[in-house]
Amino acid sequence: MRQFLIIASLSIVAFSASFNSDVFAKDEVVTVKVEDEKPVKKEFYEIVIKDHKFSPEETIVPAGVKIKLKVINQDPTPEEFESHDMNREKIIRGNKTATIFVGPLKPGKYHFFGEFNMDTANGYIIAK
């Protein structure tokens, strides 16, 4: 169904462009973003703690598979990676890295936070 929608959308763009030749230059490439495309599984997903914040704030992972998070604490003080949604908590000492396995996750948005800096250290794992 998704392929049909993309082809139909490109057909409409091409049809409308035929009425106005200024819309596209010859040999111009049209990029179509598909929002519901499933992310590719990586060996691990990296999350950095710096200045008592998680970066990136949102990490997109594939649903239905076990994933490995590498959480790197670049702050000199410890932080606790905690998630009630994913049933995980781990203290990560200052300037250290921790490996945390989660999943398989159902499609959805899973909150995690730093318990020692709850006002600033917040993030989400988004399973698609």
RAVEN-V731020 format. One record per residue. RES is the residue in three letters. PHI is phi as a letter, one per 30 degrees, with the letter a starting at -180 (* if undefined). OMEGA is omega in whole degrees, 0 to 359 (* if undefined). D_CENTER is the distance of its C-alpha to the mean C-alpha in Angstrom with 1 decimal. Layout:
RES_PHI_OMEGA_D_CENTER + RES_PHI_OMEGA_D_CENTER
//
This chain:
MET_*_181_24.3 + ARG_d_179_21.2 + GLN_d_178_23.3 + PHE_d_180_26.2 + LEU_d_179_24.4 + ILE_d_180_23.2 + ILE_d_179_26.7 + ALA_d_179_28.3 + SER_d_179_26.3 + LEU_d_178_27.2 + SER_d_179_30.8 + ILE_d_179_31.0 + VAL_d_180_29.8 + ALA_d_179_32.3 + PHE_d_181_35.0 + SER_d_179_34.6 + ALA_d_181_34.6 + SER_d_178_37.9 + PHE_d_181_39.5 + ASN_b_185_38.4 + SER_d_179_38.3 + ASP_d_183_36.9 + VAL_d_181_33.5 + PHE_b_173_32.4 + ALA_d_179_34.0 + LYS_e_179_35.3 + ASP_i_177_32.7 + GLU_d_180_29.7 + VAL_c_178_26.4 + VAL_c_179_24.4 + THR_c_179_20.7 + VAL_c_180_19.3 + LYS_c_178_15.6 + VAL_c_186_14.9 + GLU_d_187_12.4 + ASP_c_179_12.6 + GLU_d_182_12.2 + LYS_d_180_10.9 + PRO_d_179_8.4 + VAL_d_179_10.7 + LYS_d_177_11.2 + LYS_c_177_11.5 + GLU_d_176_14.3 + PHE_a_178_12.2 + TYR_c_185_9.1 + GLU_c_174_10.5 + ILE_b_183_10.6 + VAL_c_172_13.6 + ILE_c_178_16.1 + LYS_b_183_18.3 + ASP_h_178_20.8 + HIS_i_177_19.7 + LYS_b_175_16.2 + PHE_c_177_12.8 + SER_b_358_10.8 + PRO_d_178_8.1 + GLU_d_178_8.5 + GLU_b_177_5.0 + THR_b_182_2.8 + ILE_c_183_2.2 + VAL_b_176_5.8 + PRO_d_176_9.1 + ALA_d_172_11.4 + GLY_i_179_14.9 + VAL_b_176_14.6 + LYS_d_181_15.0 + ILE_b_179_12.4 + LYS_c_176_13.4 + LEU_c_170_12.0 + LYS_c_182_14.0 + VAL_c_185_14.5 + ILE_c_178_16.8 + ASN_c_179_19.1 + GLN_c_176_20.6 + ASP_d_178_22.7 + PRO_d_182_26.3 + THR_c_179_26.1 + PRO_d_174_24.5 + GLU_b_177_21.5 + GLU_c_173_20.7 + PHE_d_182_17.2 + GLU_b_176_17.8 + SER_b_173_16.3 + HIS_d_181_18.7 + ASP_d_182_16.2 + MET_c_179_15.5 + ASN_h_181_19.1 + ARG_b_168_18.4 + GLU_a_182_20.0 + LYS_a_175_20.8 + ILE_d_179_22.7 + ILE_c_181_21.7 + ARG_d_179_24.7 + GLY_e_179_24.7 + ASN_h_178_23.9 + LYS_b_179_22.8 + THR_b_176_19.8 + ALA_b_175_19.0 + THR_c_181_17.5 + ILE_b_177_16.2 + PHE_c_176_15.9 + VAL_b_175_14.4 + GLY_j_1_14.8 + PRO_d_182_15.4 + LEU_c_171_13.4 + LYS_d_177_14.4 + PRO_e_180_12.2 + GLY_l_182_11.4 + LYS_c_185_9.9 + TYR_c_183_11.0 + HIS_d_168_12.3 + PHE_b_184_13.3 + PHE_a_173_15.8 + GLY_c_186_18.3 + GLU_d_181_21.6 + PHE_d_179_23.7 + ASN_b_188_22.1 + MET_d_180_20.8 + ASP_d_185_21.4 + THR_c_186_19.0 + ALA_c_179_16.6 + ASN_b_178_14.0 + GLY_a_182_10.3 + TYR_b_166_8.1 + ILE_c_179_6.5 + ILE_c_180_5.8 + ALA_c_179_7.8 + LYS_b_*_9.1
//
